[in-house]
């Protein structure tokens, strides 16, 4: 019997927390549900879940701050839950290291689909320190790719990145985004195409997810390494 995927769910609304926990458990997930950020952080450190669902507005330690604390310790995938699609909290959550977000109120089936999509691109069981990496059919095969006269090195077998010889720590989502760019340097990739390939959004999605992750990636590999092509998307400079 396959091991259950362990979900940490932090939500202060009792009705939403209990209903969502039951829905996730019916779909085969093991769920630890906590009502506030501090207890959520304790549960994360004690249990090391496979994925964390964090409501933005929780007491004690808000969801964005909790996401930052988790990201300081782990590359485990994080999905933020926000009551407003246009809220600045969505961007703050993504900047804090979240991999995706879902707007409340949400359909249980949609939430499960988003969880499974995130886990697929993380290779599942991505706990603390997981390197993540591509799945079969991903665009880059073995070898070390170099860009900027060797300043940026991408080891596509070891899933390691170096900048000026120094290792760069990327989350699995950032790594997959970089692999997409490195598979076709100089080619413009639209936000919709990146959503489809990296976030598994065949139906489309919020392009802010792409923009924030590109910015996070730039801070790690160099601001000028990924170029914005206004009105079209982004490309990696060779």
FENTAKA-V761634 format. One record per residue. N is the residue number from 1. RES is the residue in one letter. PSI is psi in degrees with one decimal (* if undefined). OMEGA is omega in whole degrees, 0 to 359 (* if undefined). Layout:
# FENTAKA-V761634
N,RES,PSI,OMEGA + N,RES,PSI,OMEGA
This chain:
# FENTAKA-V761634
1,X,131.6,182 + 2,X,145.4,178 + 3,X,138.4,180 + 4,X,145.3,172 + 5,X,130.1,184 + 6,X,121.0,181 + 7,X,129.2,169 + 8,X,123.2,183 + 9,X,117.6,181 + 10,X,114.4,184 + 11,X,129.1,184 + 12,X,-18.2,178 + 13,X,117.3,185 + 14,X,-43.0,183 + 15,X,-48.2,180 + 16,X,-43.3,182 + 17,X,-48.4,183 + 18,X,-41.6,181 + 19,X,-41.9,180 + 20,X,-40.4,178 + 21,X,-45.4,179 + 22,X,-42.0,180 + 23,X,-42.3,180 + 24,X,-39.7,179 + 25,X,-35.5,176 + 26,X,-28.1,178 + 27,X,8.7,172 + 28,X,5.9,179 + 29,X,148.2,168 + 30,X,127.9,189 + 31,X,130.2,166 + 32,X,114.8,184 + 33,X,130.0,182 + 34,X,147.2,186 + 35,X,-7.6,182 + 36,X,167.8,186 + 37,X,-38.2,182 + 38,X,-44.4,177 + 39,X,-31.0,176 + 40,X,-40.1,178 + 41,X,-41.3,177 + 42,X,-43.7,180 + 43,X,-38.2,178 + 44,X,-47.1,182 + 45,X,-31.5,181 + 46,X,-36.9,190 + 47,X,-21.5,183 + 48,X,70.7,183 + 49,X,169.5,178 + 50,X,-24.7,180 + 51,X,149.7,179 + 52,X,131.7,173 + 53,X,118.1,187 + 54,X,119.8,171 + 55,X,139.2,182 + 56,X,-46.0,187 + 57,X,83.0,174 + 58,X,150.7,183 + 59,X,165.9,175 + 60,X,-62.7,177 + 61,X,110.6,186 + 62,X,165.2,186 + 63,X,-36.5,180 + 64,X,-44.5,178 + 65,X,-39.0,177 + 66,X,-40.4,177 + 67,X,-42.9,179 + 68,X,-42.4,180 + 69,X,-41.6,178 + 70,X,-43.8,182 + 71,X,-27.0,176 + 72,X,-24.3,186 + 73,X,-15.6,192 + 74,X,157.4,172 + 75,X,13.9,179 + 76,X,138.5,181 + 77,X,144.4,181 + 78,X,130.6,172 + 79,X,126.6,177 + 80,X,145.8,175 + 81,X,124.5,183 + 82,X,142.9,181 + 83,X,-15.4,182 + 84,X,124.7,181 + 85,X,-28.1,183 + 86,X,11.3,183 + 87,X,144.0,174 + 88,X,-22.2,179 + 89,X,-30.3,178 + 90,X,-49.8,180 + 91,X,-42.0,179 + 92,X,-40.4,179 + 93,X,-42.7,178 + 94,X,-40.9,178 + 95,X,-28.6,179 + 96,X,-11.2,177 + 97,X,2.8,178 + 98,X,150.0,182 + 99,X,-22.5,182 + 100,X,172.8,174 + 101,X,155.9,178 + 102,X,135.8,182 + 103,X,134.4,175 + 104,X,146.8,358 + 105,X,146.8,182 + 106,X,153.1,174 + 107,X,136.8,182 + 108,X,-38.7,180 + 109,X,-36.8,178 + 110,X,-43.3,179 + 111,X,-44.9,179 + 112,X,-41.5,179 + 113,X,-40.1,180 + 114,X,-39.4,177 + 115,X,-47.4,182 + 116,X,-34.1,177 + 117,X,-43.3,178 + 118,X,-44.8,182 + 119,X,-35.3,178 + 120,X,-45.0,183 + 121,X,-15.1,175 + 122,X,-2.6,181 + 123,X,7.6,182 + 124,X,164.7,181 + 125,X,37.4,181 + 126,X,89.7,180 + 127,X,-159.0,183 + 128,X,131.0,176 + 129,X,2.6,180 + 130,X,141.2,181 + 131,X,-14.2,185 + 132,X,-151.9,175 + 133,X,174.3,186 + 134,X,160.4,174 + 135,X,169.7,177 + 136,X,134.2,181 + 137,X,-4.8,177 + 138,X,160.6,195 + 139,X,-18.1,187 + 140,X,129.4,174 + 141,X,-179.4,192 + 142,X,167.6,177 + 143,X,173.3,178 + 144,X,122.1,178 + 145,X,140.8,180 + 146,X,143.7,179 + 147,X,155.5,180 + 148,X,49.4,180 + 149,X,37.2,176 + 150,X,-0.7,181 + 151,X,-39.3,179 + 152,X,124.0,179 + 153,X,134.1,179 + 154,X,111.4,176 + 155,X,103.2,186 + 156,X,-10.0,175 + 157,X,-46.0,180 + 158,X,-4.5,181 + 159,X,50.7,179 + 160,X,147.5,179 + 161,X,137.5,178 + 162,X,140.5,175 + 163,X,119.2,185 + 164,X,38.9,177 + 165,X,-7.5,182 + 166,X,138.1,180 + 167,X,143.4,178 + 168,X,125.5,180 + 169,X,116.1,178 + 170,X,146.8,170 + 171,X,162.0,177 + 172,X,-37.1,178 + 173,X,-43.1,177 + 174,X,-38.5,179 + 175,X,-44.5,180 + 176,X,-36.8,177 + 177,X,-44.9,179 + 178,X,-38.1,178 + 179,X,-37.6,178 + 180,X,-44.9,178 + 181,X,-43.8,185 + 182,X,-18.7,178 + 183,X,-23.0,181 + 184,X,66.2,182 + 185,X,138.5,181 + 186,X,-10.7,179 + 187,X,131.6,180 + 188,X,128.0,177 + 189,X,124.9,181 + 190,X,160.4,177 + 191,X,-40.4,179 + 192,X,-40.4,179 + 193,X,-40.2,179 + 194,X,-38.7,176 + 195,X,-41.9,181 + 196,X,-43.7,187 + 197,X,-38.0,185 + 198,X,-42.2,184 + 199,X,-1.9,177 + 200,X,34.3,179 + 201,X,76.1,178 + 202,X,-21.5,182 + 203,X,2.7,183 + 204,X,168.8,182 + 205,X,-174.1,183 + 206,X,117.4,184 + 207,X,-9.3,174 + 208,X,-30.2,178 + 209,X,-44.1,179 + 210,X,-48.8,184 + 211,X,-44.0,182 + 212,X,-40.3,180 + 213,X,-35.4,176 + 214,X,-43.1,180 + 215,X,-42.2,177 + 216,X,-40.5,179 + 217,X,-40.1,179 + 218,X,-40.1,181 + 219,X,-21.0,183 + 220,X,-34.5,184 + 221,X,-3.0,180 + 222,X,127.8,185 + 223,X,-31.9,184 + 224,X,1.7,184 + 225,X,-33.4,177 + 226,X,120.3,184 + 227,X,136.9,173 + 228,X,125.5,175 + 229,X,100.1,191 + 230,X,128.7,179 + 231,X,-7.6,183 + 232,X,-44.0,181 + 233,X,-138.9,184 + 234,X,157.3,174 + 235,X,151.0,178 + 236,X,128.9,177 + 237,X,131.2,182 + 238,X,*,*
